[in-house]
């Protein structure tokens, strides 16, 4: 600091001020840059942390469901192809996108002591419920639903059976999810709604004259779809069957894959007396049941445009081992 | 410089240039320490993320030596299985990148583990010990380990 010849307080020289200002500028620049970088790192770390948390939760949920996969019930994979030429922005909703992939199956245990049809109302089978996982490209979300173990409603309209009897108006009815071993061309996925108690018209499988409370399993699943994950840019399922075949279901094409359930009594052919030969085994529903279910999904971050792929595999019950 | 004259107040002194520079240096070191602390915290956060899904990844690889990987990871995944009808101590290794980690799966089986075999020596089912280690990077820290026993079964029919 330069002394003032007139006895006043000394002032900084221009050089000292310049050096101080330069140091302040350097420090400020370093701080600002560091703040931005740390902020980006924090965002990235939080995004990664959240993704891994979600992956762990998703694995736990699917492992719990597929671990009790009802092998005697049909399993359905459906996909709708993405719109050609439309490339949605990763992690962001694209309302016009059409891609979709879903997996629907029944989980729970069957009471093997009375596996016949009459046991459907048995409380022992009350944990047999349908479950669906649906990915939609339009909002890049993964949603899931589990059907209600029991649905009840009150009939608000007059109904007298054709064969005669009392009028059931104001009576309370209930229905349980119905296990379906076979879903084919004659019994598509929507026939899960056949357990409507008061259907109006066979052409309207989801409609009931009893009101909104009477609906079938498929409609029940649709009503209950809830959000699980967002920013899921891609999702695909893969089934590894007992016979070693592999089926992939993603949004590259539109397809429906059905794996019919096995017979509860262990037979491999419609007739119990059919001898078990390799040909019979190969043609049986057991051969195409999944022993492994694989899930692969990509999570995208709309902020940083980063993405992370997760691959998860689940062993199903009753089809032990890997080929 | 022109302007109002500076009045010297008795008993009061101003900072010297060295004091100003020293203060700025101390502030700078403090800021760097804060930044270093934040970066270190991020590292800890990343490590905790690994412990979250590491076990799910380990179980996935244990039940499935050929997981459903994306196009970028699949070429780096290697799988060397042993012959199902082999004899003596057998081992197979699968390893590669999955879910942002590096997984190493080792499967061992011996003659005593054979469950079903026909007279020609063809094995249809055998038990196997499976160990999976999941690392945060190649040669990195092990964040999850899983050990199980499973049945290796020839595809039916």
Interface residues (C-beta under 8 A of the other chain):
Chain A: X1 X4 X7 X8 X9 X10 X11 X12 X16 X19 X20 X23 X24 X27 X30 X31 X34 X38 X41 X42 X45 X46 X48 X49 X51 X52 X53 X55 X56 X59 X60 X63 X236 X238 X240 X242 X243 X244 X278 X279 X281 X282 X286 X287 X292 X294 X295 X296 X298 X308 X309 X310 X311 X312 X313 X314 X315 X320 X321 X322 X323
Chain B: X1 X5 X6 X7 X8 X9 X14 X16 X17 X20 X21 X24 X27 X28 X31 X35 X38 X39 X42 X45 X46 X48 X49 X50 X52 X53 X55 X56 X59 X60 X61 X63 X64 X65 X67 X68 X69 X70 X72 X73 X98 X99 X100 X125 X150 X151 X152 X153 X154 X155 X156 X157
